[in-house]
Amino acid sequence: QMSNTQTPFCKKMAEYLQEKAKKARFHTVITTGNVRRKWEVTCRTKGGFGSSTGVMTHKVTLGHESDNTCSCSCNKPKLLHKPCSHVLAACAKIKLDSTSYVSMFYLKDRVLNA
């Protein structure tokens, strides 16, 4: 993976982004604040019994790519420092490169140095 120039990220992060991008294809994205870059992302919940079935809606806010900040009501971007599938779906809606929202911790050279 280190010699692959196609991705700036380590193998685990590249696999994570691929998996979440696949999942994001099934989300529905509705623009709620075009100027403030806010979206509502609706997704199906995993199958199961009880109250866990149905549809979930998450609120996504994308900051400017230069400061690589994004937030989602699932809190995964804040906790894990990498975009969730909801953020990836919002990025796909406006044809934005989602890799700018991945933390610098996951760059290949940083992983190698660690």
WOMO-V333687 format. One record per residue. N is the residue number from 1. OMEGA is omega in radians with two decimals (none if undefined). Layout:
# WOMO-V333687
N|OMEGA, N|OMEGA
This chain:
# WOMO-V333687
1|-3.10, 2|-3.13, 3|3.14, 4|-3.11, 5|-3.11, 6|-3.11, 7|3.11, 8|-3.01, 9|3.10, 10|-3.04, 11|-3.12, 12|-3.14, 13|3.10, 14|3.10, 15|3.12, 16|-3.13, 17|3.10, 18|-3.13, 19|-3.12, 20|3.08, 21|3.07, 22|3.14, 23|-3.08, 24|-3.14, 25|-3.09, 26|3.13, 27|3.06, 28|-3.06, 29|3.12, 30|3.13, 31|3.11, 32|3.12, 33|-3.05, 34|-3.12, 35|-3.12, 36|3.11, 37|3.13, 38|3.14, 39|2.94, 40|-3.11, 41|-3.13, 42|3.14, 43|3.07, 44|3.05, 45|3.13, 46|3.12, 47|-3.13, 48|-3.12, 49|3.05, 50|-3.03, 51|-3.09, 52|3.13, 53|3.09, 54|-3.05, 55|3.09, 56|3.07, 57|3.14, 58|3.10, 59|-3.09, 60|3.04, 61|3.12, 62|3.04, 63|3.10, 64|-3.09, 65|-3.08, 66|3.11, 67|3.11, 68|3.06, 69|3.05, 70|3.09, 71|3.12, 72|-3.13, 73|3.05, 74|3.11, 75|3.13, 76|3.11, 77|-3.13, 78|-3.08, 79|-3.03, 80|-3.12, 81|3.05, 82|-3.05, 83|3.06, 84|-3.12, 85|3.13, 86|3.08, 87|3.12, 88|3.10, 89|3.11, 90|3.10, 91|3.13, 92|-3.13, 93|-3.12, 94|3.11, 95|-3.13, 96|3.11, 97|-3.06, 98|-3.10, 99|3.11, 100|3.14, 101|3.06, 102|-3.11, 103|3.11, 104|3.14, 105|-3.05, 106|3.07, 107|-3.08, 108|-3.11, 109|3.10, 110|3.12, 111|3.14, 112|3.12, 113|3.12, 114|none
